[in-house]
Amino acid sequence: MKVIWSPLAIDRASEIAEYIALDKPTAADKWVATVFSKVEQLASSPEIGRVVPEIEDEQFRELIYGNYRIVYRIEKKQVSILTIRHGKQILPIKEILA
């Protein structure tokens, strides 16, 4: 299965990495590498994430990495990475259902 990143997900990952890099640039690099590694697992096992509680729809799932939620949608031939949010942030449903 193909894994596609939305522009929003790429922006969020960049913002988070930049924030982490303010204190520890090497930690930011490690964070990005680990996020991409976790996301690549979805190509062969798209259902490893839990269903997003706010949506309760089997096609919308999330991987948890540290304090972050990697939200994605399972489609017929691809997995779409929709956004990455800190676990303490409210997940704007409109943002991922758009």
N, C-alpha and C positions, 0 to 999 in steps of 0.2 A: 504494500500500500504506500502511496506517495504522501509525504508530509509537506504541507504548505504553510508558510508563516504569513499572517496578515500584516499589512503595514503598521497597524496599531500594536500588535504583539512585538514587532521589531523595535518600534519606538519605545515601548515600555521596557523591554530588555536593555536597550541602550541607556535609558534614563536611570534604571536601577544600577547598572554597571558603573555609570559615571558617578553616582552617589557613593557607591562602595569605594570607588577609586580615590575619593577625596581623602580617605584615611589610609587605605591599603590597596595600592594599584595591583599588586600580585593577587590579592584576594578577589578583586574584580575579575581578573583574567580567569581565575579558577572557577568563579561563580558562572561566568558565561560558558566556559567549556563544559561544566557539569550540566547546566540547563540544556545545552544542545545535545549532550549525550543522553539525557533522560528523554528528551523529545524524540530522538531517533529511535528509541525503543518502541515508540508508537507505530512505526512502520510495520512491525511484525506482530505487535500485541496491542492493538488500539483500545482494548477494553480494560487495560490495567489500572486506569484511573477511576476514581469514584464518580458517581453521578453528582453534578453540581446541585447542592441542596436547594438553592434559590430557584432553580428551574424545574427540577424533578422530571427531566426528559432524558431517556437513555442515550441519546446521541450527544448530549452536552456533558462533558466529563472534565475532570481536573486532576492533575498531578500535583502533589505537594512537595516542595523542595525547600527545606528550612522554613522560613517565614513567608514563603511565596506560593501562590496558587497559579499554576499554568493551566489556563482554561482552553479547552479544545472541543471541536465538533467532529464526530465520526460521520463521514459521508460514504457514498457507494465505493468510490475508488481512491479516496484520499482522506487524510486527517488534516483538518485546518486548525492551526494554532491561532486562537482568537485574541487572547490578551494574557498578560502576567500582572498580578496584583499582589500587594502585601496582604497577608491574611487579616490584618486589622482594618483594612480599607473596605468600605462597602463596595460590593460588586454591582456596578450599574448594568442592570439587565439589558437596557436599551442598547448599550455599547456592544454587547456581544450578539444580540439578536438581529442587529441591523444588517 
